[in-house]
Amino acid sequence: MATTPKDAAIKFFTMYPTKRKCDVIAGESNNGFFTVTYGRASVGEWPQFYKAVTKKTANALPGGDA
């Protein structure tokens, strides 16, 4: 878990250097649980989602200084 999608992807690849891809989805962390809330996509209630992020494409995600 991280505060931005870019930081989350970079942290994932740091923890698991042999992995080739990951998916990043926005959610909330509370008391050790990670929760993703879905709503109506037509009114913008769908969480941000980045599929098949690689080590090379992680730097193109929004946020972070890395």
Secondary structure, DSSP 8 states (H G I E B T S, - for coil): --SSHHHHHHHHHHH-TT---EEEE--EEETTEEE-----GGGT-S--EEEEE-TTTGGGSSS---
